[in-house]
Amino acid sequence: MNTALLAIVIYVAINIVSLLFYGADKRKAVDGKWRVRESTLLFLGFIGPFGAVAGMKMFHHKTQKPKFKMNYLFLLLHIVGILLVVSYYYPAF
């Protein structure tokens, strides 16, 4: 497996993990059980913002908390980063 493909697979996996953590935390909140730390959710939002934002939207979780709005900033930064990397390797893009 080449390096670029491996990086993409890892990135997608991180975003899936982020989505699953937001879903698990919402389930635990509804059931009144032990919760995932907010710092963990924010870190996952930083490294996997596509999954975090999707989890916030899908599970209606942490959408009203001001500090979790940073996930949208993280998402924007990742999109810009991805576009920069793609345009570097594929200048015609």
Sequence and secondary structure as in RCSB ss.txt:
>XXXX:A:sequence
MNTALLAIVIYVAINIVSLLFYGADKRKAVDGKWRVRESTLLFLGFIGPFGAVAGMKMFHHKTQKPKFKMNYLFL
LLHIVGILLVVSYYYPAF
>XXXX:A:secstr
  HHHHHHHHHHHHHHHHHHHHHHHHHHHHHT     HHHHHHHHHH HHHHHHHHHHHT SSS GGGGHHHHHH
HHHHHHHHHHHHHH TT 
